[in-house]
Amino acid sequence: MYDFAEKRPSDIPIVVLDTETTGLFPGMGHRVVEIGAVRLENWQVAAEFDQLINPERQMEAKASSVSGITDADLVGKPLFADIAADLSAFLDGALIVAHNAAFDAGFLGMEYFIANQNDLTGSREPVLPNPWLCTLLLARRHFYFGRNNLGHIARKLGVRMGKAHRALNDVYMTAEILKRMTRDLAKRKMITVGDLLYAQGEPVYTPTPPDVFMPEPIVEALANGRQLRILYLGQNGETDRVVTPLYPTQHRGVGYLVANCHLRNDRRTFRLDRIFSAEVI
């Protein structure tokens, strides 16, 4: 982990980051479709990262209506695995800042886990050692904006707004909000990065990979790229399905398996405790 506790924000690299996604829950199979980020050094923009990503699944209608990103926009775009190394290099040595950092950190943690599926018994440490500073938590604990969504805070602080809910535009708004917040908090003796991380109330880091118990046939199929025949209890009762398992997840304490379902010809998320039997084909 990086130790920024005694540093001032102007003394370290800061990456302000935002993601757009197919839905709200990475543990239910939702994926990142856009990453926007700027790297600040002494509060000046040193580099920019802006990338649409093929999520290998369809956008949910609500997510598409919010971001304006459609399935057609993502055709031919790189997979997260293709840009993971570049993103890691961009984030290297930096404090990461986001509005609702737990959301973005959760999605990035899952994306890195998926990209490294060949190592199912790997480290339980977070892929990214960087601490995250959350402007949403700072707003809730130390400011009184009435509402704490990004657009409302920007209007309250007189920050110029671009097109909302596109990653890079939201990043530049967040960066300006951060500058104003840190100036105000410095007047209240919250000067160092350690002060700011303490001020947000709780540490935010990229989550560790999901630790999910899976029956041996599922482990074998994942490790060897094999198909499974499963007996599954769904909303309409028991069904016999052939699936290609992709990766395990966990959501609200429940284990899931994300897989390509041949019955539905679509990517689906299956509760592991509702898979009554699994056989490697």
C-alpha positions, 0 to 999 in steps of 0.5 A, a space after each residue: 500500500 502507498 503511504 501518503 499520510 504526511 503528504 499534501 495533495 499537491 505533492 503527489 500524483 492524483 488520478 481522478 477516475 470515473 467509470 460507466 457500466 452496463 448496470 449497478 452490480 459487478 457481483 451480478 455480472 455487470 461490467 465496465 464500458 467506459 473509463 475516463 481519468 486524468 492524472 494531476 501533478 501539482 494540480 495540473 493535468 499531466 495525462 489523460 485516459 479515455 477508453 470505451 470497452 467491450 463488456 462482452 454483454 449487453 447494456 441494461 436499458 436503464 444504464 444505457 439511457 443514463 450514459 447514452 452508451 449503446 451496444 452499437 457504440 461498443 462493437 470492436 472496442 478493446 476488452 478490459 484485459 487489453 487495456 489493463 496494463 496501460 491503466 495500471 501504469 496510468 494509476 501507478 503511484 497515485 492517490 485515486 479520487 472518484 465520486 462514490 469511490 466504492 462503486 468505481 473501485 468495486 468495478 475495477 477490482 472485478 475487471 482485474 479479477 476477470 482479466 486474470 482468470 487463469 490464476 484462480 488460486 492467486 493472491 487475496 490482496 487487492 490488485 491496486 494498492 492505491 488508496 481511494 479518496 471519495 468526494 461523495 463521502 467528503 460531501 456527506 460528512 463536511 459539506 451541506 449541499 442539500 443533495 450530493 450527486 455530482 451535478 448538484 455539487 458542481 452547480 453549488 460550487 460554480 464548477 463548469 459542467 460538461 455532458 453528464 454521465 460520460 466518464 471523462 466529463 464527470 472526471 473533470 467536474 470531480 477534479 474541480 470539485 476536489 480542488 474546491 473541497 481541499 481548499 475549504 478543508 485546509 482552512 479547517 486544518 485538514 491539510 495532508 492526504 492522511 487528514 483527507 482520508 481520515 475525513 472521509 470516515 472510512 478507508 476505500 481500496 479496490 476490493 480483494 478478489 471474490 472468495 467463493 466456494 465452487 464444486 469441483 466440476 465448476 473449478 475444473 471447467 473454469 481451469 480448462 475452458 470446458 463446458 458444463 451441464 447443470 441442473 439449475 433451479 430458476 424462477 420457472 423451476 428446474 432446468 437442464 442447461 449447458 453453460 460455458 462458465 466464465 468467472 465466479 462472483 459474490 454479491 451481498 454474501 451470495 456466491 454466483 457463477 457468470 456463464 454463457 448459457 447455451 439455452 438462452 444464447 446469452 450471458 447469465 448469472 447463476 446462484 451457486 446454491 441453486 446449481 443442484 448438479 454440475 458435470 463437465 462435458 
